[in-house]
Amino acid sequence: MTAEAGGQNRMCDESTPPAFDPEAYAGAVAGALGIALDPAWIAPVAANLRVLHAAAATVGAFPLPDEAEAAPVFTA
C-alpha cells in the first residue's frame, strides 16, 4: 500500500503504523473540533503530544497474559 506523507510516496506496511507526527495531528484535530490553534501554541501542544505518545507506547507494550481480566467496576 502506498501512503502520501509530506508530498512523498512511501510504502506502508499495514502491520506498522505510520510515524507519529504531532504537529500534523494537532492541526488536524484542532480543525476537526473547530478549535482555532494559535501558531505560537503548536510547538508546546506538539511537545505534550510527544510525551503522551511515548506514555501510550509504554502502556501498549506491557505484556498481558491471555488470562488477564478487566478490573471490576464499582458503583456507589
mmCIF file of the N, C-alpha and C atoms, coordinates in Angstrom:
data_MODEL
# 
_entry.id   MODEL 
# 
loop_
_atom_site.group_PDB 
_atom_site.id 
_atom_site.type_symbol 
_atom_site.label_atom_id 
_atom_site.label_alt_id 
_atom_site.label_comp_id 
_atom_site.label_asym_id 
_atom_site.label_entity_id 
_atom_site.label_seq_id 
_atom_site.pdbx_PDB_ins_code 
_atom_site.Cartn_x 
_atom_site.Cartn_y 
_atom_site.Cartn_z 
_atom_site.occupancy 
_atom_site.B_iso_or_equiv 
_atom_site.pdbx_formal_charge 
_atom_site.auth_seq_id 
_atom_site.auth_comp_id 
_atom_site.auth_asym_id 
_atom_site.auth_atom_id 
_atom_site.pdbx_PDB_model_num 
ATOM 1   N N  . MET A 1 1  ? 0.859   -1.167  0.000  1.00 0.00 ? 1  MET A N  1 
ATOM 2   C CA . MET A 1 1  ? 0.000   0.000   0.000  1.00 0.00 ? 1  MET A CA 1 
ATOM 3   C C  . MET A 1 1  ? 0.905   1.230   0.000  1.00 0.00 ? 1  MET A C  1 
ATOM 4   N N  . THR A 1 2  ? 0.491   2.259   -0.708 1.00 0.00 ? 2  THR A N  1 
ATOM 5   C CA . THR A 1 2  ? 1.265   3.492   -0.779 1.00 0.00 ? 2  THR A CA 1 
ATOM 6   C C  . THR A 1 2  ? 0.555   4.571   0.011  1.00 0.00 ? 2  THR A C  1 
ATOM 7   N N  . ALA A 1 3  ? 1.313   5.342   0.771  1.00 0.00 ? 3  ALA A N  1 
ATOM 8   C CA . ALA A 1 3  ? 0.741   6.442   1.559  1.00 0.00 ? 3  ALA A CA 1 
ATOM 9   C C  . ALA A 1 3  ? 1.390   7.741   1.142  1.00 0.00 ? 3  ALA A C  1 
ATOM 10  N N  . GLU A 1 4  ? 0.652   8.800   1.196  1.00 0.00 ? 4  GLU A N  1 
ATOM 11  C CA . GLU A 1 4  ? 1.161   10.134  0.868  1.00 0.00 ? 4  GLU A CA 1 
ATOM 12  C C  . GLU A 1 4  ? 1.530   10.813  2.176  1.00 0.00 ? 4  GLU A C  1 
ATOM 13  N N  . ALA A 1 5  ? 2.787   11.199  2.329  1.00 0.00 ? 5  ALA A N  1 
ATOM 14  C CA . ALA A 1 5  ? 3.237   11.849  3.570  1.00 0.00 ? 5  ALA A CA 1 
ATOM 15  C C  . ALA A 1 5  ? 4.200   12.966  3.211  1.00 0.00 ? 5  ALA A C  1 
ATOM 16  N N  . GLY A 1 6  ? 3.804   14.179  3.482  1.00 0.00 ? 6  GLY A N  1 
ATOM 17  C CA . GLY A 1 6  ? 4.677   15.300  3.214  1.00 0.00 ? 6  GLY A CA 1 
ATOM 18  C C  . GLY A 1 6  ? 5.032   15.433  1.746  1.00 0.00 ? 6  GLY A C  1 
ATOM 19  N N  . GLY A 1 7  ? 4.112   15.024  0.874  1.00 0.00 ? 7  GLY A N  1 
ATOM 20  C CA . GLY A 1 7  ? 4.354   15.130  -0.552 1.00 0.00 ? 7  GLY A CA 1 
ATOM 21  C C  . GLY A 1 7  ? 5.207   14.006  -1.107 1.00 0.00 ? 7  GLY A C  1 
ATOM 22  N N  . GLN A 1 8  ? 5.577   13.041  -0.277 1.00 0.00 ? 8  GLN A N  1 
ATOM 23  C CA . GLN A 1 8  ? 6.405   11.933  -0.733 1.00 0.00 ? 8  GLN A CA 1 
ATOM 24  C C  . GLN A 1 8  ? 5.601   10.644  -0.656 1.00 0.00 ? 8  GLN A C  1 
ATOM 25  N N  . ASN A 1 9  ? 5.775   9.791   -1.649 1.00 0.00 ? 9  ASN A N  1 
ATOM 26  C CA . ASN A 1 9  ? 5.162   8.475   -1.601 1.00 0.00 ? 9  ASN A CA 1 
ATOM 27  C C  . ASN A 1 9  ? 6.086   7.550   -0.828 1.00 0.00 ? 9  ASN A C  1 
ATOM 28  N N  . ARG A 1 10 ? 5.519   6.710   0.001  1.00 0.00 ? 10 ARG A N  1 
ATOM 29  C CA . ARG A 1 10 ? 6.325   5.741   0.718  1.00 0.00 ? 10 ARG A CA 1 
ATOM 30  C C  . ARG A 1 10 ? 5.493   4.486   0.898  1.00 0.00 ? 10 ARG A C  1 
ATOM 31  N N  . MET A 1 11 ? 6.168   3.386   1.015  1.00 0.00 ? 11 MET A N  1 
ATOM 32  C CA . MET A 1 11 ? 5.470   2.130   1.234  1.00 0.00 ? 11 MET A CA 1 
ATOM 33  C C  . MET A 1 11 ? 5.098   2.040   2.705  1.00 0.00 ? 11 MET A C  1 
ATOM 34  N N  . CYS A 1 12 ? 3.912   1.543   2.950  1.00 0.00 ? 12 CYS A N  1 
ATOM 35  C CA . CYS A 1 12 ? 3.411   1.480   4.319  1.00 0.00 ? 12 CYS A CA 1 
ATOM 36  C C  . CYS A 1 12 ? 2.899   0.067   4.563  1.00 0.00 ? 12 CYS A C  1 
ATOM 37  N N  . ASP A 1 13 ? 3.556   -0.662  5.440  1.00 0.00 ? 13 ASP A N  1 
ATOM 38  C CA . ASP A 1 13 ? 3.129   -1.993  5.827  1.00 0.00 ? 13 ASP A CA 1 
ATOM 39  C C  . ASP A 1 13 ? 1.942   -1.836  6.769  1.00 0.00 ? 13 ASP A C  1 
ATOM 40  N N  . GLU A 1 14 ? 0.864   -2.557  6.511  1.00 0.00 ? 14 GLU A N  1 
ATOM 41  C CA . GLU A 1 14 ? -0.339  -2.393  7.337  1.00 0.00 ? 14 GLU A CA 1 
ATOM 42  C C  . GLU A 1 14 ? -0.119  -2.807  8.781  1.00 0.00 ? 14 GLU A C  1 
ATOM 43  N N  . SER A 1 15 ? 0.906   -3.637  9.058  1.00 0.00 ? 15 SER A N  1 
ATOM 44  C CA . SER A 1 15 ? 1.169   -4.034  10.436 1.00 0.00 ? 15 SER A CA 1 
ATOM 45  C C  . SER A 1 15 ? 1.990   -2.979  11.173 1.00 0.00 ? 15 SER A C  1 
ATOM 46  N N  . THR A 1 16 ? 2.570   -2.039  10.444 1.00 0.00 ? 16 THR A N  1 
ATOM 47  C CA . THR A 1 16 ? 3.369   -0.973  11.046 1.00 0.00 ? 16 THR A CA 1 
ATOM 48  C C  . THR A 1 16 ? 2.675   0.360   10.803 1.00 0.00 ? 16 THR A C  1 
ATOM 49  N N  . PRO A 1 17 ? 2.214   1.013   11.859 1.00 0.00 ? 17 PRO A N  1 
ATOM 50  C CA . PRO A 1 17 ? 1.545   2.307   11.660 1.00 0.00 ? 17 PRO A CA 1 
ATOM 51  C C  . PRO A 1 17 ? 2.543   3.350   11.166 1.00 0.00 ? 17 PRO A C  1 
ATOM 52  N N  . PRO A 1 18 ? 2.055   4.371   10.484 1.00 0.00 ? 18 PRO A N  1 
ATOM 53  C CA . PRO A 1 18 ? 2.964   5.435   10.048 1.00 0.00 ? 18 PRO A CA 1 
ATOM 54  C C  . PRO A 1 18 ? 3.545   6.161   11.259 1.00 0.00 ? 18 PRO A C  1 
ATOM 55  N N  . ALA A 1 19 ? 4.668   6.811   11.060 1.00 0.00 ? 19 ALA A N  1 
ATOM 56  C CA . ALA A 1 19 ? 5.304   7.558   12.146 1.00 0.00 ? 19 ALA A CA 1 
ATOM 57  C C  . ALA A 1 19 ? 4.356   8.639   12.667 1.00 0.00 ? 19 ALA A C  1 
ATOM 58  N N  . PHE A 1 20 ? 4.373   8.844   13.966 1.00 0.00 ? 20 PHE A N  1 
ATOM 59  C CA . PHE A 1 20 ? 3.507   9.841   14.591 1.00 0.00 ? 20 PHE A CA 1 
ATOM 60  C C  . PHE A 1 20 ? 4.052   11.231  14.305 1.00 0.00 ? 20 PHE A C  1 
ATOM 61  N N  . ASP A 1 21 ? 3.208   12.102  13.801 1.00 0.00 ? 21 ASP A N  1 
ATOM 62  C CA . ASP A 1 21 ? 3.566   13.490  13.500 1.00 0.00 ? 21 ASP A CA 1 
ATOM 63  C C  . ASP A 1 21 ? 2.698   14.386  14.371 1.00 0.00 ? 21 ASP A C  1 
ATOM 64  N N  . PRO A 1 22 ? 3.198   14.808  15.548 1.00 0.00 ? 22 PRO A N  1 
ATOM 65  C CA . PRO A 1 22 ? 2.348   15.552  16.481 1.00 0.00 ? 22 PRO A CA 1 
ATOM 66  C C  . PRO A 1 22 ? 1.884   16.901  15.947 1.00 0.00 ? 22 PRO A C  1 
ATOM 67  N N  . GLU A 1 23 ? 2.705   17.566  15.131 1.00 0.00 ? 23 GLU A N  1 
ATOM 68  C CA . GLU A 1 23 ? 2.287   18.852  14.564 1.00 0.00 ? 23 GLU A CA 1 
ATOM 69  C C  . GLU A 1 23 ? 1.097   18.656  13.621 1.00 0.00 ? 23 GLU A C  1 
ATOM 70  N N  . ALA A 1 24 ? 1.194   17.660  12.758 1.00 0.00 ? 24 ALA A N  1 
ATOM 71  C CA . ALA A 1 24 ? 0.095   17.384  11.834 1.00 0.00 ? 24 ALA A CA 1 
ATOM 72  C C  . ALA A 1 24 ? -1.153  16.931  12.592 1.00 0.00 ? 24 ALA A C  1 
ATOM 73  N N  . TYR A 1 25 ? -0.959  16.103  13.615 1.00 0.00 ? 25 TYR A N  1 
ATOM 74  C CA . TYR A 1 25 ? -2.086  15.627  14.412 1.00 0.00 ? 25 TYR A CA 1 
ATOM 75  C C  . TYR A 1 25 ? -2.790  16.784  15.112 1.00 0.00 ? 25 TYR A C  1 
ATOM 76  N N  . ALA A 1 26 ? -2.005  17.677  15.719 1.00 0.00 ? 26 ALA A N  1 
ATOM 77  C CA . ALA A 1 26 ? -2.592  18.822  16.416 1.00 0.00 ? 26 ALA A CA 1 
ATOM 78  C C  . ALA A 1 26 ? -3.404  19.676  15.461 1.00 0.00 ? 26 ALA A C  1 
ATOM 79  N N  . GLY A 1 27 ? -2.862  19.927  14.283 1.00 0.00 ? 27 GLY A N  1 
ATOM 80  C CA . GLY A 1 27 ? -3.585  20.733  13.297 1.00 0.00 ? 27 GLY A CA 1 
ATOM 81  C C  . GLY A 1 27 ? -4.852  20.060  12.814 1.00 0.00 ? 27 GLY A C  1 
ATOM 82  N N  . ALA A 1 28 ? -4.765  18.748  12.568 1.00 0.00 ? 28 ALA A N  1 
ATOM 83  C CA . ALA A 1 28 ? -5.932  18.011  12.082 1.00 0.00 ? 28 ALA A CA 1 
ATOM 84  C C  . ALA A 1 28 ? -7.031  17.942  13.133 1.00 0.00 ? 28 ALA A C  1 
ATOM 85  N N  . VAL A 1 29 ? -6.662  17.666  14.370 1.00 0.00 ? 29 VAL A N  1 
ATOM 86  C CA . VAL A 1 29 ? -7.661  17.545  15.433 1.00 0.00 ? 29 VAL A CA 1 
ATOM 87  C C  . VAL A 1 29 ? -8.267  18.908  15.758 1.00 0.00 ? 29 VAL A C  1 
ATOM 88  N N  . ALA A 1 30 ? -7.436  19.944  15.792 1.00 0.00 ? 30 ALA A N  1 
ATOM 89  C CA . ALA A 1 30 ? -7.976  21.289  16.047 1.00 0.00 ? 30 ALA A CA 1 
ATOM 90  C C  . ALA A 1 30 ? -8.993  21.651  14.977 1.00 0.00 ? 30 ALA A C  1 
ATOM 91  N N  . GLY A 1 31 ? -8.666  21.359  13.726 1.00 0.00 ? 31 GLY A N  1 
ATOM 92  C CA . GLY A 1 31 ? -9.605  21.637  12.640 1.00 0.00 ? 31 GLY A CA 1 
ATOM 93  C C  . GLY A 1 31 ? -10.881 20.822  12.757 1.00 0.00 ? 31 GLY A C  1 
ATOM 94  N N  . ALA A 1 32 ? -10.733 19.543  13.095 1.00 0.00 ? 32 ALA A N  1 
ATOM 95  C CA . ALA A 1 32 ? -11.905 18.668  13.224 1.00 0.00 ? 32 ALA A CA 1 
ATOM 96  C C  . ALA A 1 32 ? -12.813 19.115  14.364 1.00 0.00 ? 32 ALA A C  1 
ATOM 97  N N  . LEU A 1 33 ? -12.220 19.667  15.425 1.00 0.00 ? 33 LEU A N  1 
ATOM 98  C CA . LEU A 1 33 ? -13.009 20.122  16.573 1.00 0.00 ? 33 LEU A CA 1 
ATOM 99  C C  . LEU A 1 33 ? -13.459 21.571  16.444 1.00 0.00 ? 33 LEU A C  1 
ATOM 100 N N  . GLY A 1 34 ? -13.007 22.239  15.386 1.00 0.00 ? 34 GLY A N  1 
ATOM 101 C CA . GLY A 1 34 ? -13.378 23.628  15.198 1.00 0.00 ? 34 GLY A CA 1 
ATOM 102 C C  . GLY A 1 34 ? -12.686 24.565  16.171 1.00 0.00 ? 34 GLY A C  1 
ATOM 103 N N  . ILE A 1 35 ? -11.489 24.182  16.614 1.00 0.00 ? 35 ILE A N  1 
ATOM 104 C CA . ILE A 1 35 ? -10.726 24.987  17.564 1.00 0.00 ? 35 ILE A CA 1 
ATOM 105 C C  . ILE A 1 35 ? -9.659  25.755  16.795 1.00 0.00 ? 35 ILE A C  1 
ATOM 106 N N  . ALA A 1 36 ? -9.586  27.054  17.023 1.00 0.00 ? 36 ALA A N  1 
ATOM 107 C CA . ALA A 1 36 ? -8.528  27.851  16.413 1.00 0.00 ? 36 ALA A CA 1 
ATOM 108 C C  . ALA A 1 36 ? -7.264  27.662  17.237 1.00 0.00 ? 36 ALA A C  1 
ATOM 109 N N  . LEU A 1 37 ? -6.232  27.089  16.623 1.00 0.00 ? 37 LEU A N  1 
ATOM 110 C CA . LEU A 1 37 ? -4.971  26.841  17.323 1.00 0.00 ? 37 LEU A CA 1 
ATOM 111 C C  . LEU A 1 37 ? -3.976  27.910  16.907 1.00 0.00 ? 37 LEU A C  1 
ATOM 112 N N  . ASP A 1 38 ? -3.651  28.788  17.852 1.00 0.00 ? 38 ASP A N  1 
ATOM 113 C CA . ASP A 1 38 ? -2.688  29.856  17.610 1.00 0.00 ? 38 ASP A CA 1 
ATOM 114 C C  . ASP A 1 38 ? -1.352  29.226  17.227 1.00 0.00 ? 38 ASP A C  1 
ATOM 115 N N  . PRO A 1 39 ? -0.734  29.667  16.141 1.00 0.00 ? 39 PRO A N  1 
ATOM 116 C CA . PRO A 1 39 ? 0.550   29.087  15.719 1.00 0.00 ? 39 PRO A CA 1 
ATOM 117 C C  . PRO A 1 39 ? 1.613   29.088  16.820 1.00 0.00 ? 39 PRO A C  1 
ATOM 118 N N  . ALA A 1 40 ? 1.539   30.025  17.748 1.00 0.00 ? 40 ALA A N  1 
ATOM 119 C CA . ALA A 1 40 ? 2.503   30.066  18.852 1.00 0.00 ? 40 ALA A CA 1 
ATOM 120 C C  . ALA A 1 40 ? 2.349   28.871  19.791 1.00 0.00 ? 40 ALA A C  1 
ATOM 121 N N  . TRP A 1 41 ? 1.187   28.227  19.770 1.00 0.00 ? 41 TRP A N  1 
ATOM 122 C CA . TRP A 1 41 ? 0.924   27.098  20.659 1.00 0.00 ? 41 TRP A CA 1 
ATOM 123 C C  . TRP A 1 41 ? 1.200   25.745  20.024 1.00 0.00 ? 41 TRP A C  1 
ATOM 124 N N  . ILE A 1 42 ? 1.481   25.710  18.733 1.00 0.00 ? 42 ILE A N  1 
ATOM 125 C CA . ILE A 1 42 ? 1.683   24.425  18.060 1.00 0.00 ? 42 ILE A CA 1 
ATOM 126 C C  . ILE A 1 42 ? 2.867   23.667  18.659 1.00 0.00 ? 42 ILE A C  1 
ATOM 127 N N  . ALA A 1 43 ? 3.998   24.337  18.881 1.00 0.00 ? 43 ALA A N  1 
ATOM 128 C CA . ALA A 1 43 ? 5.174   23.655  19.440 1.00 0.00 ? 43 ALA A CA 1 
ATOM 129 C C  . ALA A 1 43 ? 4.906   23.100  20.843 1.00 0.00 ? 43 ALA A C  1 
ATOM 130 N N  . PRO A 1 44 ? 4.315   23.879  21.774 1.00 0.00 ? 44 PRO A N  1 
ATOM 131 C CA . PRO A 1 44 ? 4.032   23.300  23.103 1.00 0.00 ? 44 PRO A CA 1 
ATOM 132 C C  . PRO A 1 44 ? 3.006   22.160  23.054 1.00 0.00 ? 44 PRO A C  1 
ATOM 133 N N  . VAL A 1 45 ? 1.997   22.292  22.212 1.00 0.00 ? 45 VAL A N  1 
ATOM 134 C CA . VAL A 1 45 ? 0.998   21.225  22.086 1.00 0.00 ? 45 VAL A CA 1 
ATOM 135 C C  . VAL A 1 45 ? 1.665   19.973  21.526 1.00 0.00 ? 45 VAL A C  1 
ATOM 136 N N  . ALA A 1 46 ? 2.503   20.141  20.502 1.00 0.00 ? 46 ALA A N  1 
ATOM 137 C CA . ALA A 1 46 ? 3.206   19.004  19.909 1.00 0.00 ? 46 ALA A CA 1 
ATOM 138 C C  . ALA A 1 46 ? 4.137   18.340  20.928 1.00 0.00 ? 46 ALA A C  1 
ATOM 139 N N  . ALA A 1 47 ? 4.789   19.135  21.769 1.00 0.00 ? 47 ALA A N  1 
ATOM 140 C CA . ALA A 1 47 ? 5.664   18.568  22.794 1.00 0.00 ? 47 ALA A CA 1 
ATOM 141 C C  . ALA A 1 47 ? 4.867   17.706  23.769 1.00 0.00 ? 47 ALA A C  1 
ATOM 142 N N  . ASN A 1 48 ? 3.699   18.175  24.175 1.00 0.00 ? 48 ASN A N  1 
ATOM 143 C CA . ASN A 1 48 ? 2.843   17.378  25.067 1.00 0.00 ? 48 ASN A CA 1 
ATOM 144 C C  . ASN A 1 48 ? 2.345   16.122  24.372 1.00 0.00 ? 48 ASN A C  1 
ATOM 145 N N  . LEU A 1 49 ? 2.018   16.221  23.098 1.00 0.00 ? 49 LEU A N  1 
ATOM 146 C CA . LEU A 1 49 ? 1.573   15.037  22.358 1.00 0.00 ? 49 LEU A CA 1 
ATOM 147 C C  . LEU A 1 49 ? 2.695   14.008  22.243 1.00 0.00 ? 49 LEU A C  1 
ATOM 148 N N  . ARG A 1 50 ? 3.932   14.458  22.101 1.00 0.00 ? 50 ARG A N  1 
ATOM 149 C CA . ARG A 1 50 ? 5.069   13.521  22.066 1.00 0.00 ? 50 ARG A CA 1 
ATOM 150 C C  . ARG A 1 50 ? 5.187   12.765  23.388 1.00 0.00 ? 50 ARG A C  1 
ATOM 151 N N  . VAL A 1 51 ? 5.018   13.469  24.509 1.00 0.00 ? 51 VAL A N  1 
ATOM 152 C CA . VAL A 1 51 ? 5.084   12.829  25.825 1.00 0.00 ? 51 VAL A CA 1 
ATOM 153 C C  . VAL A 1 51 ? 3.950   11.818  25.971 1.00 0.00 ? 51 VAL A C  1 
ATOM 154 N N  . LEU A 1 52 ? 2.744   12.212  25.583 1.00 0.00 ? 52 LEU A N  1 
ATOM 155 C CA . LEU A 1 52 ? 1.596   11.305  25.677 1.00 0.00 ? 52 LEU A CA 1 
ATOM 156 C C  . LEU A 1 52 ? 1.757   10.098  24.764 1.00 0.00 ? 52 LEU A C  1 
ATOM 157 N N  . HIS A 1 53 ? 2.315   10.312  23.579 1.00 0.00 ? 53 HIS A N  1 
ATOM 158 C CA . HIS A 1 53 ? 2.548   9.213   22.642 1.00 0.00 ? 53 HIS A CA 1 
ATOM 159 C C  . HIS A 1 53 ? 3.539   8.215   23.229 1.00 0.00 ? 53 HIS A C  1 
ATOM 160 N N  . ALA A 1 54 ? 4.601   8.712   23.859 1.00 0.00 ? 54 ALA A N  1 
ATOM 161 C CA . ALA A 1 54 ? 5.585   7.828   24.486 1.00 0.00 ? 54 ALA A CA 1 
ATOM 162 C C  . ALA A 1 54 ? 4.964   7.053   25.645 1.00 0.00 ? 54 ALA A C  1 
ATOM 163 N N  . ALA A 1 55 ? 4.133   7.723   26.442 1.00 0.00 ? 55 ALA A N  1 
ATOM 164 C CA . ALA A 1 55 ? 3.467   7.047   27.555 1.00 0.00 ? 55 ALA A CA 1 
ATOM 165 C C  . ALA A 1 55 ? 2.516   5.971   27.044 1.00 0.00 ? 55 ALA A C  1 
ATOM 166 N N  . ALA A 1 56 ? 1.787   6.273   25.990 1.00 0.00 ? 56 ALA A N  1 
ATOM 167 C CA . ALA A 1 56 ? 0.861   5.296   25.410 1.00 0.00 ? 56 ALA A CA 1 
ATOM 168 C C  . ALA A 1 56 ? 1.625   4.097   24.851 1.00 0.00 ? 56 ALA A C  1 
ATOM 169 N N  . ALA A 1 57 ? 2.777   4.339   24.251 1.00 0.00 ? 57 ALA A N  1 
ATOM 170 C CA . ALA A 1 57 ? 3.591   3.249   23.723 1.00 0.00 ? 57 ALA A CA 1 
ATOM 171 C C  . ALA A 1 57 ? 4.081   2.341   24.852 1.00 0.00 ? 57 ALA A C  1 
ATOM 172 N N  . THR A 1 58 ? 4.443   2.939   25.989 1.00 0.00 ? 58 THR A N  1 
ATOM 173 C CA . THR A 1 58 ? 4.885   2.158   27.140 1.00 0.00 ? 58 THR A CA 1 
ATOM 174 C C  . THR A 1 58 ? 3.755   1.282   27.667 1.00 0.00 ? 58 THR A C  1 
ATOM 175 N N  . VAL A 1 59 ? 2.574   1.861   27.808 1.00 0.00 ? 59 VAL A N  1 
ATOM 176 C CA . VAL A 1 59 ? 1.422   1.102   28.299 1.00 0.00 ? 59 VAL A CA 1 
ATOM 177 C C  . VAL A 1 59 ? 1.039   0.014   27.286 1.00 0.00 ? 59 VAL A C  1 
ATOM 178 N N  . GLY A 1 60 ? 1.027   0.377   26.006 1.00 0.00 ? 60 GLY A N  1 
ATOM 179 C CA . GLY A 1 60 ? 0.650   -0.587  24.978 1.00 0.00 ? 60 GLY A CA 1 
ATOM 180 C C  . GLY A 1 60 ? 1.631   -1.740  24.833 1.00 0.00 ? 60 GLY A C  1 
ATOM 181 N N  . ALA A 1 61 ? 2.889   -1.524  25.203 1.00 0.00 ? 61 ALA A N  1 
ATOM 182 C CA . ALA A 1 61 ? 3.904   -2.568  25.081 1.00 0.00 ? 61 ALA A CA 1 
ATOM 183 C C  . ALA A 1 61 ? 3.929   -3.507  26.284 1.00 0.00 ? 61 ALA A C  1 
ATOM 184 N N  . PHE A 1 62 ? 3.177   -3.179  27.334 1.00 0.00 ? 62 PHE A N  1 
ATOM 185 C CA . PHE A 1 62 ? 3.182   -4.021  28.530 1.00 0.00 ? 62 PHE A CA 1 
ATOM 186 C C  . PHE A 1 62 ? 2.504   -5.350  28.225 1.00 0.00 ? 62 PHE A C  1 
ATOM 187 N N  . PRO A 1 63 ? 3.207   -6.459  28.432 1.00 0.00 ? 63 PRO A N  1 
ATOM 188 C CA . PRO A 1 63 ? 2.618   -7.763  28.105 1.00 0.00 ? 63 PRO A CA 1 
ATOM 189 C C  . PRO A 1 63 ? 1.561   -8.171  29.128 1.00 0.00 ? 63 PRO A C  1 
ATOM 190 N N  . LEU A 1 64 ? 0.448   -8.621  28.630 1.00 0.00 ? 64 LEU A N  1 
ATOM 191 C CA . LEU A 1 64 ? -0.610  -9.134  29.494 1.00 0.00 ? 64 LEU A CA 1 
ATOM 192 C C  . LEU A 1 64 ? -0.897  -10.577 29.108 1.00 0.00 ? 64 LEU A C  1 
ATOM 193 N N  . PRO A 1 65 ? -1.047  -11.451 30.084 1.00 0.00 ? 65 PRO A N  1 
ATOM 194 C CA . PRO A 1 65 ? -1.391  -12.833 29.752 1.00 0.00 ? 65 PRO A CA 1 
ATOM 195 C C  . PRO A 1 65 ? -2.828  -12.915 29.249 1.00 0.00 ? 65 PRO A C  1 
ATOM 196 N N  . ASP A 1 66 ? -3.126  -13.964 28.502 1.00 0.00 ? 66 ASP A N  1 
ATOM 197 C CA . ASP A 1 66 ? -4.483  -14.141 27.982 1.00 0.00 ? 66 ASP A CA 1 
ATOM 198 C C  . ASP A 1 66 ? -5.508  -14.277 29.102 1.00 0.00 ? 66 ASP A C  1 
ATOM 199 N N  . GLU A 1 67 ? -5.056  -14.690 30.288 1.00 0.00 ? 67 GLU A N  1 
ATOM 200 C CA . GLU A 1 67 ? -5.976  -14.885 31.404 1.00 0.00 ? 67 GLU A CA 1 
ATOM 201 C C  . GLU A 1 67 ? -6.335  -13.572 32.100 1.00 0.00 ? 67 GLU A C  1 
ATOM 202 N N  . ALA A 1 68 ? -5.678  -12.484 31.765 1.00 0.00 ? 68 ALA A N  1 
ATOM 203 C CA . ALA A 1 68 ? -5.938  -11.203 32.422 1.00 0.00 ? 68 ALA A CA 1 
ATOM 204 C C  . ALA A 1 68 ? -7.369  -10.751 32.141 1.00 0.00 ? 68 ALA A C  1 
ATOM 205 N N  . GLU A 1 69 ? -8.018  -10.259 33.175 1.00 0.00 ? 69 GLU A N  1 
ATOM 206 C CA . GLU A 1 69 ? -9.379  -9.764  33.031 1.00 0.00 ? 69 GLU A CA 1 
ATOM 207 C C  . GLU A 1 69 ? -9.415  -8.284  33.396 1.00 0.00 ? 69 GLU A C  1 
ATOM 208 N N  . ALA A 1 70 ? -10.376 -7.601  32.843 1.00 0.00 ? 70 ALA A N  1 
ATOM 209 C CA . ALA A 1 70 ? -10.548 -6.173  33.164 1.00 0.00 ? 70 ALA A CA 1 
ATOM 210 C C  . ALA A 1 70 ? -10.895 -6.023  34.644 1.00 0.00 ? 70 ALA A C  1 
ATOM 211 N N  . ALA A 1 71 ? -10.503 -4.927  35.212 1.00 0.00 ? 71 ALA A N  1 
ATOM 212 C CA . ALA A 1 71 ? -10.830 -4.663  36.619 1.00 0.00 ? 71 ALA A CA 1 
ATOM 213 C C  . ALA A 1 71 ? -12.338 -4.540  36.772 1.00 0.00 ? 71 ALA A C  1 
ATOM 214 N N  . PRO A 1 72 ? -12.856 -4.981  37.907 1.00 0.00 ? 72 PRO A N  1 
ATOM 215 C CA . PRO A 1 72 ? -14.305 -4.836  38.117 1.00 0.00 ? 72 PRO A CA 1 
ATOM 216 C C  . PRO A 1 72 ? -14.686 -3.358  38.224 1.00 0.00 ? 72 PRO A C  1 
ATOM 217 N N  . VAL A 1 73 ? -15.926 -3.096  37.941 1.00 0.00 ? 73 VAL A N  1 
ATOM 218 C CA . VAL A 1 73 ? -16.452 -1.733  38.040 1.00 0.00 ? 73 VAL A CA 1 
ATOM 219 C C  . VAL A 1 73 ? -17.268 -1.648  39.329 1.00 0.00 ? 73 VAL A C  1 
ATOM 220 N N  . PHE A 1 74 ? -16.910 -0.694  40.169 1.00 0.00 ? 74 PHE A N  1 
ATOM 221 C CA . PHE A 1 74 ? -17.629 -0.488  41.423 1.00 0.00 ? 74 PHE A CA 1 
ATOM 222 C C  . PHE A 1 74 ? -18.492 0.756   41.291 1.00 0.00 ? 74 PHE A C  1 
ATOM 223 N N  . THR A 1 75 ? -19.703 0.672   41.751 1.00 0.00 ? 75 THR A N  1 
ATOM 224 C CA . THR A 1 75 ? -20.593 1.830   41.733 1.00 0.00 ? 75 THR A CA 1 
ATOM 225 C C  . THR A 1 75 ? -21.018 2.120   43.158 1.00 0.00 ? 75 THR A C  1 
ATOM 226 N N  . ALA A 1 76 ? -21.252 3.378   43.420 1.00 0.00 ? 76 ALA A N  1 
ATOM 227 C CA . ALA A 1 76 ? -21.650 3.780   44.773 1.00 0.00 ? 76 ALA A CA 1 
ATOM 228 C C  . ALA A 1 76 ? -23.137 3.902   44.859 1.00 0.00 ? 76 ALA A C  1 
# 
